[in-house]
Amino acid sequence: MAKKTAYYGCLLGLAVICGYVEFLIPFDFGIPGIKLGLANIVAIFLLYKNGFWQALAVNTARVLLCGILFGNAMSIFYSLCGGTLALTVMFFVKKASVFSSVGVSVAGAVAHNIGQLLAASVVIGFAALIYYLPFLIIAAVVTGFLVGIMAGYLIKRVKKI
Amino acid sequence: MVKKGDIILSVVCILAAVIVLVFAFALKTDGKSAVITVDGETFGEYLLSDEQEIIISTEFGTNKVQIKDGKVSVSDADCPDRYCVDHVAIDSTGETVVCLPHRVVVEIKE
């Protein structure tokens, strides 16, 4: 039990640091919602090593912590929607052997952005945001690809605990 | 590490997004008026031909919308991220500038 607490605690801490780094270095493409998605490296790592629910639990805790530390209530709502949809999509994509962690990550990143857009559309309506979707998808593919490669290295080299 | 499926998925997504962008750009039409809504409720409708500045002050915050040279932009706002202020000026039907924290949507109508 103590070993599990330490293990998940470490990974949660790592994910929060990733969120903090993104907070310090804001991406400015003028389009809201584009992030590096570094914390997803941890989420994907957990998905492969320990399972869907473990990844979801750590991701939810990370969103709450980051939201309390350097976000706000609405950002927690958007991130939870995006992150949960992303993990669900990644769980299914992972089952297809034609994808490595890279494809899983790209699918997750695209789902994440769509999930956040849907959450924001609950607040202000979908028509207002539809123009952002192509830009968000392109950014998601690029960042998802890189995050997938980094997660892949971690998955390969870190022994399962 | 990278498999064929990864590449195909990435290319398909990017192509789909690019095609949508090309279509949106090609089918763009000049708008005639701007409609501002706050939290889903219509705040006002303004002709793009009338140069004016509109101040929207609600419990969510304050935004200043400027109509000049037939284009609409947010000239100032007190929201934390100021994405709305950074946004390029809009003038085509369907285009929007959104201030999410203040629930303000500026949309161009024909």
Interface residues (C-beta under 8 A of the other chain):
Chain A: D28 G30 I31 P32 N72 M74 A96 V98 F99 S100 S101 V102 G103 V106 A107 V110 A120 V123 I124 G125 A127 A128 L129 Y131 L133 P134 F135 I137 I138 A140 V141 F145 G148 I149 G152 Y153 K156
Chain B: M1 V2 K3 K4 G5 D6 L9 S10 C13 I14 A16 A17 V18 V20 L21 A24 T37 D39 G40 P80 D81 Y83 D86 H87 V88 G94 E95 T96 V98 L100 P101 R103 V105 E107
